[in-house]
């Protein structure tokens, strides 16, 4: 009889470099494999399990929705989508939202919205979208084309035209490429997959100033940085800017597939009947999970606790000689090592019951926003042991 991994590999396309760990169940920050071994998870499904595994209030909300209405087509209305959309728009400060199922879908919606706005107002020829070198926006053909990493621009030719890449924090490069063909600039305030690197304030200021002068939209891809991950509801708050369009996914629904594209008032009516859609977008189960997450994240003191835990992690990491530098914001942390290989550190951590991530050549931490201090101490203790050996 095949074991779980053999059965999995015989049936599922091999598109991931998976670790030999079969998840069975989880509670809070702790995951348990099918053999009963427990792990402290400081990756939270790449920042998706924002409230940890199977948070009680979140699970109750999702299960209640499953037993009411699990799905209906978008020809009809549901109260849970109305309540969630209203709460999300008011919390984020936007006028309208389109729901999809992933960050890539949210970014596809943003690309279409920006291009349609420009087409409606200026006609053909003003469709270029500037993105940044080392950005990551998804794995569909359009979002791969938008992604500013050459490693992803292979195999699937031809990629879509109309995307230009600018070096992050290079204002002169931005100025040179922001010509009359550009309809939008898409940025990540912290480039997650690109190495957990935050943009410079001067560069962000320049993006918003130049775009405002030319009626060019600013799209903030907050798929990884949004919903409290950086210690603010949106990472843009750290830079004192509000984008024209914001995309969200990952931690938004606590582990249920979702994507959201939020538009400010000026662009709220650009996408009209028939110009965009999604069979599963706004699914009641996802909306129930999202509403439960929002209720927790906006509760009193929640984001202050995220920042306090972030400061604790950084202080503890700074004590480790092997740590060369620390990047990121809030509970989105990148660790540059002096001599050790990040991927090897992650493998060793797995053996010792600690789940970590990498980003480029860094160790990456994306713990649940709700992680308890004792769990955080225990996880960092294991990491410290590995790095000091």
TORKOL-215809 format. One record per atom (N, C-alpha, C): residue in one letter; x, y, z. Coordinates in steps of 0.001 Angstrom, whole numbers, plus 500000, padded with zeros to 6 digits. Layout:
N
AXYZ;...
//
This chain:
389
X500850498801500000;X500000500000500000;X500889501254500000;X500522502235499185;X501285503468499116;X501095504280500391;X502187504907500873;X502012505840501982;X501474507168501444;X501198508100502328;X500557509357501914;X501373510105500874;X502668510243501103;X503509511006500174;X503592510308498820;X503729508994498809;X503778508257497546;X502461508384496790;X501369508287497497;X500051508427496867;X499875509831496303;X500295510815497082;X500206512216496669;X501017512445495398;X502278512016495436;X503175512273494304;X502765511518493041;X502058510415493207;X501621509658492033;X500413510305491356;X499727511198492049;X498482511764491525;X498516513266491307;X499390513990492011;X499408515450491963;X500595515927491133;X500367516905490243;X501458517451489434;X502584517966490326;X503804517726489894;X504982518035490709;X505449519472490470;X504625520426490894;X504951521840490671;X505536522517491901;X505704521775492988;X506260522344494210;X507427521495494702;X508391522152495326;X509445521441496032;X508984521235497471;X508278520148497703;X507646519926499013;X508623519306500008;X508413519627501276;X509131518975502356;X508398517691502730;X509107516692503254;X508479515413503615;X507696515506504922;X506684516337504924;X505844516547506101;X504387516436505677;X503640515535506287;X502210515374506003;X501427515995507150;X500813517134506893;X500025517818507917;X498764517011508234;X498481516875509515;X497266516183509937;X496284517128510623;X496774517941511551;X495887518892512232;X496721520009512837;X496047521034513302;X496751522148513910;X495858522945514838;X496471523583515825;X495779524486516745;X496714525642517053;X496236526848516839;X497073528008517101;X498292528016516205;X499474528101516789;X500717528114516020;X501278526709515826;X500642525710516445;X501184524356516443;X500526523472515397;X501361522864514554;X500900521895513561;X501344520509514001;X500551519496513656;X500873518112513995;X500825517279512730;X501880516477512503;X501897515644511302;X501173514321511548;X501085513494510515;X500295512272510619;X500919511229511552;X502170511472511952;X502826510574512903;X502779511109514334;X502119512255514505;X501978512823515840;X503073513796516237;X504058514050515363;X505115515014515672;X504561516430515569;X504931517278516513;X504412518640516565;X505461519643516083;X504974520714515488;X505835521753514924;X505323523128515328;X506245524043515614;X505899525454515762;X505992526079514385;X504891526627513911;X504829527117512530;X505008528629512489;X506195529062512094;X506470530496511945;X506357530941510489;X505644530147509685;X505396530503508287;X503929530729508000;X503072530127508792;X501608530267508720;X501050530187507300;X501510529152506573;X500987528972505213;X501344530119504297;X502579530634504428;X503059531841503731;X502149533023504081;X501938533190505380;X501195534347505874;X499700534255505712;X499188533066505402;X497770532916505116;X496950532584506362;X497460531733507218;X496766531405508471;X497006532532509473;X496421533675509194;X496714534883509965;X496310534761511425;X495294533951511716;X494877533713513098;X495363532352513594;X496315531761512904;X496816530451513270;X495908529342512763;X496183528130513208;X495374526976512801;X494073526923513598;X492968526851512875;X491666526498513455;X491281527352514653;X491518528654514541;X491050529579515571;X489567529330515849;X489188529293517093;X487839528842517462;X486738529730516882;X486850531039517064;X485809531940516556;X485768531910515030;X486937531862514413;X487000531782512948;X486351530491512461;X486700529358513089;X486140528068512685;X484632528031512876;X484148528614513964;X482701528649514211;X481983529435513112;X482589530567512698;X481969531399511655;X481936530661510323;X483041530001509978;X483102529268508718;X482147528079508724;X482122527329509812;X481239526150509894;X479765526548509864;X479434527650510517;X478042528112510494;X477628528468509073;X478551529081508319;X478223529437506935;X478100528196506059;X478968527217506287;X478891525962505532;X477517525320505698;X476943525434506878;X475653524804507154;X474467525671506742;X474762526886506281;X473691527778505801;X473661527784504274;X474579528490503642;X474727528506502175;X476215528437501869;X476673527376501196;X478099527250500895;X478491527960499609;X477527528111498681;X477835528780497414;X476539529165496716;X476584530286496042;X475545530637495085;X476215531458493993;X475673531447492806;X476309532196491726;X476189533692491997;X477014534456491303;X476985535904491476;X475854536578490704;X474899535770490238;X473633536348489756;X472742536739490922;X473117536288492123;X472303536553493307;X473142537242494381;X472477537692495415;X473120538363496537;X473210537425497740;X474211537657498604;X474222537003499910;X474513538062500971;X473924537907502130;X474123538863503218;X475561538852503703;X476180537669503763;X477537537605504281;X478510538349503375;X478315538285502047;X479198539050501166;X478959540545501330;X477708540936501489;X477395542352501694;X478026542872502982;X477900542101504059;X478444542535505348;X479968542602505311;X480578541582504704;X482031541539504630;X482572542664503749;X481974542863502590;X482426543924501679;X482308545293502337;X481197545520503015;X480980546797503697;X482056547028504752;X482318545997505540;X483308546118506615;X484712546305506052;X485054545559504997;X486382545657504402;X486615547033503792;X485647547519503021;X485799548827502383;X485925549938503421;X485115549880504456;X485179550921505487;X486491550853506266;X486952549656506577;X488199549501507336;X489394549974506520;X489422549607505249;X490559549961504388;X490452551368503817;X489241551939503816;X489049553283503288;X488883553341501785;X488206552345501209;X487962552299499769;X486461552225499497;X486106552484498239;X484696552594497892;X484050551271497523;X484743550465496711;X484158549207496261;X485227548135496165;X484772546874496187;X485683545747496136;X485169544728495130;X486105544067494435;X485780542889493639;X486453541703494308;X485692540619494507;X486231539433495150;X486602538365494125;X487805537824494271;X488249536663493513;X488683535589494482;X489650534771494067;X490028533600494861;X491498533529495220;X492288534505494822;X493728534456495065;X494331535835494842;X495596535966495244;X496298537219494992;X496501537476493517;X496798536417492755;X496963536588491309;X495678537116490687;X494534536580491097;X493262537056490546;X492990538502490946;X493333538850492178;X493156540237492612;X494002541166491757;X495242540746491453;X496116541568490625;X495649541615489170;X495111540516488658;X494510540527487313;X493395541579487248;X492575541606488281;X491477542583488318;X492026544008488321;X493073544239489094;X493675545572489151;X494241545989487807;X494896545049487117;X495452545335485788;X494337545710484813;X493260544920484821;X492146545200483920;X491484546539484250;X491325546818485532;X490685548074485941;X491517549265485473;X492814549208485685;X493685550325485291;X493658550543483786;X493729549455483044;X493737549589481583;X492390550068481057;X491311549629481671;X489994550080481206;X489773551555481529;X490207551977482709;X490090553392483047;X490808554247482005;X492037553850481672;X492816554615480715;X492201554562479315;X491699553384478916;X491060553250477598;X489807554114477518;X488995554060478564;X487746554842478575;X488024556338478453;X489102556807479080;X489374558248479132;X490283558728478012;X491263557877477609;X492280558328476667;X492327557530475367;X491624556414475303;X491650555585474107;X492824554623474105;X493049553984472943;X494105552979472828;X495496553592472957;X496445552709473346;X497846553114473353;X498385553541474695;X497523553655475688;X497959554063477034;X497676552903477985;X498476551834477861;X498160550596478562;X499333550011479345;X500511550627479277;X501693550085479940;X501549550170481457;X501968549101482134;X501985549089483595;X503424548886484050;X503890549808484867;X505230549719485434;X505178548898486717;X506062547915486829;X506247547181488076;X507734547242488440;X508088546693489573;X509453546837490062;X510267545557489885;X511540545729489648;X512464544598489630;X512404543916490999;X512359542587490987;X512235541737492181;X510813541678492726;X509861542238491998;X508465542127492430;X507946540722492133;X506839540385492794;X506125539143492495;X504639539431492595;X503905539133491493;X502490539473491455;X501585538299491119;X502139537092490931;X501287535930490673;X501832535054489570;X501094533960489289;X501583532961488342;X500681532763487119;X499677533598486945;X498958533593485679;X499854534242484625;X499500534120483375;X500349534714482329;X500471536225482505;X499368536899482824;X499430538354482999;X500266538729484207;X500045538050485342;X500771538441486549;X502222537964486530;X502513536893485793;X503912536535485555;X504600537602484711;X503879538115483723;X504431539180482885;X504699540428483719;X503831540674484686;X503999541827485572;X505147541635486553;X505412540395486937;X506447540089487922;X507830540489487404;X508576541204488224;X509876541730487804;X511045540848488174;X510937539540487900;X512033538611488159;X512232537734486922;X513425537785486343;X513703537054485108;X513519535553485251;X513726535026486468;X513618533592486677;X512228533063486337;X511224533926486425;X509854533522486121;X509491533706484652;X510358534369483892;X510055534666482498;X510691533617481590;X510138532418481693;X510661531295480929;X509514530340480594;X509727529498479614;X508825528398479255;X507517528820478584;X506862529840479128;X505459530096478783;X505293531199477745;X506242531276476834;X506221532325475812;X505024532169474873;X504505533272474325;X504936534649474578;X504263535228475821;X505029535980476573;X504441536697477701;X503705537927477181;X502863538490478025;X502049539626477593;X502886540888477457;X502573541650476456;X503228542948476298;X502594543945477267;X503231545100477389;X502630546178478162;X503091546250479608;X504191545550479946;X504749545644481293;X506208546082481201;X506568547072482017;X507927547599482062;X508394547544483509;X509654547142483719;X510162546974485076;X511172548072485423;X510973548648486595;X511826549721487100;X512573549207488327;X513812549593488479;X514581549198489659;X513991549855490897;X513712549054491909;X513136549586493146;X514049550649493747;X513443551739494179;X514119552858494847;X514988553693493917;X514878553477492606;X515629554262491626;X514673555271490979;X514659556475491519;X513718557499491056;X514009557900489614;X515275557963489243;X515631558336487874;X515122557291486875;X515218556021487227;X514716554957486358;X513206555071486202;X512536555353487296;X511084555558487249;X510729556724486334;X511425557832486509;X511140559037485718;X511363558778484229;X512396558005483897;X512718557736482498;X511674556856481826;X511037555976482591;X510106555013482001;X508638555389482162;X508352556407482945;X506961556833483153;X506551557773482019;X506382557201480827;X506046558008479649;X504536558027479407;X504135558541478258;X502707558734477971;X501971557446477620;X502678556314477586;X502006555031477338;X501579554347478645;X501987554922479784;X501780554259481075;X500412554607481655;X499695553575482110;X498402553798482765;X498457553526484260;X499470552782484735;X499537552457486159;X500948552081486564;X501242552285487845;X502460551784488479;X502016550860489611;X502532549624489596;X502172548634490615;X503368548380491513;X503163548528492826;X504256548362493781;X503848547443494926;X504843546805495523;X504710546171496837;X505512547041497805;X504897547505498872;X505632548335499830;X506768547543500467;X506549546257500667;X507609545337501086;X507596544178500096;X508692543991499385;X508766542915498399;X509004541595499131;X507944540806499258;X508023539584500037;X508844538502499380;X508360537984498230;X509092536938497521;X510417537460496974;X510524538761496830;X511746539360496301;X512829539575497341;X512582539155498605;X513631539259499615;X513251540000500875;X511971540259501086;X511466540963502284;X512140542324502419;X512094543092501337;X512734544405501299;X511690545508501198;X511720546423502157;X510799547559502137;X511314548637501198;X510387549319500530;X510762550434499667;X511195551628500502;X511995552506499902;X512388553753500554;X511245554752500499;X511107555561501546;X510047556564501590;X510149557541500414;X511356557978500077;X511529558939498990;X511027558368497663;X511274557089497449;X510842556459496203;X509313556353496165;X508708555952497273;X507242555864497325;X506637557246497095;X507203558264497715;X506716559636497502;X506786560008496023;X507880559647495381;X508055559975493965;X507024559253493109;X506751557994493405;X505737557243492654;X504398557965492717;X503972558327493902;X502659558956494053;X502629560357493429;X503705561118493590;X503734562473493025;X503711562437491497;X504551561598490898;X504619561530489435;X503324560981488853;X502745559998489489;X501510559408488975;X500354560404489055;X500298561171490126;X499233562167490273;X499314563215489168;X500522563605488797;X500712564605487741;X500212564120486391;X500312562812486138;X500017562258484824;X498690561489484761;X497898561508485837;X496660560729485903;X496956559244485674;X498009558788486310;X498414557381486267;X498036556753487607;X497420555587487568;X496976554945488792;X498154554325489549;X498069554358490867;X498998553607491713;X498260552378492247;X498804551208491931;X498263549948492429;X499199549431493509;X498683549208494699;X499478548628495783;X499110547159495927;X500059546303495608;X499893544865495805;X500194544577497278;X499127544437498075;X499267544140499500;X498787542729499805;X498999541850498830;X498599540451498992;X499277539839500222;X500557540145500419;X501280539602501568;X501374540586502725;X501369541883502433;X501585542888503483;X500304543337504165;X499151543064503580;X497897543604504090;X497333542864505289;X496245543384505821;X495455542785506901;X496301542611508163;X497060543652508514;X497768543676509788;X499139543044509788;X499574542465508703;X500846541735508678;X502018542617509088;X502003543894508700;X503134544776509014;X502916545588510286;X501806545346510986;X501499546113512188;X500572547282511937;X500261547536510684;X499201548450510260;X498200547633509457;X496965548108509359;X495993547333508578;X496481547157507150;X496960548258506541;X497612548215505235;X499023548769505376;X499967548182504675;X501357548633504764;X501519550061504259;X500639550480503348;X500714551841502835;X500619552898503921;X500022552543505059;X499906553490506171;X501276553869506726;X502243552953506643;X503591553270507101;X504224554371506253;X503800554458504996;X504388555411504055;X503518556653503876;X502396556702504611;X501479557847504571;X500924558084503173;X500600556971502483;X500009557072501155;X498853556080501025;X497858556483500255;X496741555601499944;X496699555398498430;X496869554158498008;X496880553859496576;X495488554006495977;X495431554098494651;X494146554156493950;X493462552789493970;X494279551740493891;X493786550358493933;X494678549575494889;X494074548746495715;X494824547862496602;X494342546431496388;X495297545501496309;X494938544093496185;X495308543355497467;X494437542438497864;X494604541665499095;X494339540194498807;X494883539322499628;X494580537882499553;X495122537235500818;X496020536261500675;X496695535523501749;X495936535547503079;X496307536427504016;X495743536381505360;X494335536911505494;X493742537379504413;X492446538050504481;X491331537165505032;X491314535881504688;X490233535004505146;X490726533898506061;X491954534014506562;X492445533100507575;X492739531695507102;X492857531477505799;X493167530151505274;X492193529661504231;X491082530371504038;X490121530036502986;X490502530834501742;X490470530234500546;X490892530961499338;X490081532227499093;X490782533323498884;X490124534604498612;X491115535555497955;X490599536491497194;X491369537610496678;X490439538807496639;X490988539995496807;X490148541195496807;X490882542328496111;X490169543025495251;X490690544211494577;X489829545392495001;X490426546311495731;X489711547464496279;X490006548712495454;X488970549463495119;X489126550666494307;X488632551892495059;X489372552989494941;X488930554251495533;X487765554819494722;X487157555849495234;X485905556365494668;X486023556711493185;X487133557303492785;X487309557733491400;X487226556568490421;X487607555371490874;X487701554213489982;X486670553130490313;X485755553445491206;X484827552436491724;X483874551903490664;X483608552690489614;X482616552284488606;X483246551948487256;X484563551773487219;X485239551503485951;X484840550141485387;X484858549117486221;X484477547776485771;X482959547645485832;X482375547449484676;X480919547413484558;X480449546007484196;X479146545822484123;X478555544523483838;X479213543839482649;X479705542616482876;X480286541834481794;X481771542041481556;X482383543041482217;X483806543308481975;X484718542494482886;X484159541898483920;X484965541049484796;X484029540130485573;X484571539023486073;X483729538099486820;X484534536968487412;X483871536173488253;X484497535020488885;X483407534111489427;X483451532839489065;X482441531904489555;X482448531823491079;X483626531690491654;X483716531489493093;X483995532781493863;X484229533888493172;X484524535141493851;X483395535566494776;X483748535938496013;X482733536321496984;X482007535137497577;X482614533952497463;X482015532746498019;X481634532964499481;X480449532552499890;X479999532810501267;X480937532271502342;X481543531106502111;X482454530542503110;X483681531438503278;X484247531872502154;X485406532759502203;X485054534080502878;X483879534608502574;X483460535875503178;X483253535736504685;X482733534585505119;X482564534347506555;X483918534297507252;X484880533610506617;X486226533577507178;X486853534957507200;X486656535724506128;X487206537063506055;X486626537993507096;X485345537905507315;X484698538774508314;X485222538448509712;X485435537161509995;X485971536770511299;X487391537312511488;X488193537273510427;X489548537816510504;X489512539322510736;X488685540021509968;X488614541477510122;X488195541872511524;X487192541184512059;X486720541513513404;X487842541405514423;X488734540420514247;X489844540260515177;X490913541328514951;X491272541557513693;X492383542466513398;X492071543904513810;X490808544309513680;X490458545689514036;X490106545839515510;X490149544744516276;X489816544829517701;X490886545621518440;X490511546193519561;X491385547090520311;X492676546390520734;X493781547019520414;X495079546535520839;X495695545454519973;X494957544934518987;X495473543808518200;X496740544190517449;X496705545285516712;X497876545668515913;X499037546130516794;X498730546678517968;X499796547024518909;X500548545765519341;X499798544676519528;X500430543416519904;X501297542862518774;X500841543032517529;X501652542611516385;X502989543343516398;X502955544644516637;X504191545431516655;X505082545051517832;X504475544773518986;X505269544381520150;X505994543063519891;X505298542122519255;X505926540836518934;X507019541015517884;X506799541904516950;X507811542196515936;X509083542730516579;X508935543662517496;X510098544231518173;X510830543173518989;X510078542289519630;X510696541218520407;X511537540314519506;X510966539915518368;X511703539048517435;X513002539712516998;X512926540970516608;X514116541668516112;X515195541772517188;X514780542073518422;X515755542185519512;X516445540855519776;X515664539763519722;X516246538445519955;X517180538045518812;X516781538362517589;X517629538015516441;X518929538810516450;X518869540050516896;X520067540897516926;X521127540365517892;X520733539509518820;X521674538925519779;X522476537764519175;X522043537287517996;X522660536110517384;X523769536561516435;X524968536099516670;X526125536546515884;X525991536191514402;X525341535073514094;X525210534625512705;X524299535536511887;X523468536308512551;X522524537200511854;X523244538461511410;X523295538662510099;X523972539845509557;X523055541058509554;X521788540869509132;X520838541979509102;X519413541451509108;X518484542336509430;X517060541998509512;X516293543007508673;X515359542516507861;X514569543407507015;X513083543136507203;X512254544007506630;X510815543820506678;X510136544750507662;X508826544559507805;X508003545351508714;X507070544424509484;X506827544751510745;X505871543979511537;X506279542521511634;X505307541626511419;X505566540190511458;X505818539646510053;X506545540427509284;X507021540041507954;X508517540319507963;X509299539291508302;X510697539491508660;X511619538652507784;X512658539285507257;X513694538601506497;X515000538628507275;X515724537507507291;X516966537389508058;X518115537041507112;X519057537954506975;X520266537694506199;X521318537084507114;X521865535948506691;X522841535227507498;X524265535494507004;X525227535352507894;X526624535630507548;X527266534471506792;X527074533255507284;X527778532114506690;X526866530952506319;X525749530820506964;X524881529660506745;X523952529874505557;X523549528764504957;X522628528788503825;X521189528757504342;X520374529697503899;X519004529813504418;X518198528547504179;X518306527965502998;X517529526768502686;X517925525604503592;X519216525494503908;X519677524433504803;X519192524668506230;X519134525917506623;X518602526251507957;X517138525835508061;X516375526096507021;X514959525724507018;X514796524204507112;X515642523459506400;X515575521992506458;X515911521472507850;X516939522041508445;X517327521622509791;X516236521968510804;X515615523130510632;X514533523540511528;X513354522567511451;X513049522111510258;X511969521136510080;X512224519885510912;X513450519394510877;X513801518202511651;X513609518428513148;X513759519685513579;X513688519990515015;X512308520503515438;X511344520444514525;X509990520834514894;X509688522305514754;X510342522955513815;X510108524384513559;X509931524601512066;X508852525267511679;X508572525529510272;X508924526975509939;X509840527139508979;X510299528446508526;X510128528551507022;X510402529734506478;X510338529981505041;X511647530603504580;X511819530668503274;X512918531435502697;X512345532505501772;X513169533493501481;X512882534503500459;X514222534895499861;X514436534481498599;X515765534625498005;X516780533905498900;X517795534638499391;X518825534003500223;X518614534263501710;X517401534655502078;X517102534967503473;X516186533913504093;X516310533759505404;X515282533058506166;X514141534044506374;X512907533564506158;X511739534451506263;X510797533964507355;X510316534891508179;X509344534598509220;X508035535310508913;X506940534545508905;X505584535085508741;X504670534375509747;X504925534550511038;X504134533818512030;X502686534290512063;X501789533482512630;X500419533957512809;X500414535266513589;X499517536156513246;X499440537438513954;X499053537238515410;X498448536100515696;X497957535802517045;X498930534969517860;X500122534750517393;X501065533881518083;X501269534332519530;X501281533374520448;X501508533663521861;X503002533830522113;X503351534621523116;X504755534901523390;X505534533646523749;X504928532728524491;X505634531490524837;X506010530702523585;X505082530620522636;X505353529915521385;X506448530626520591;X506410531946520620;X507423532729519919;X508800532489520529;X508870532485521834;X510149532227522515;X510683530846522171;X509800529859522192;X510241528493521898;X510721528352520463;X510019528989519527;X510433528934518133;X511767529607517902;X511942530779518489;X513206531503518330;X514358530778519027;X514066530061520112;X515097529280520798;X515663528197519872;X514766527526519141;X515215526499518194;X516034527124517078;X515542528246516546;X516275528930515475;X517647529369515958;X517706529897517151;X518985530356517707;X519965529189517835;X519474528042518304;X520338526873518445;X520951526475517102;X520128526493516058;X520609526119514723;X521664527117514230;X521388528404514423;X522282529432513900;X523588529532514675;X523601529085515924;X524804529208516733;X525678527950516684;X525236526909515993;X526021525679515899;X527156525822514872;
//
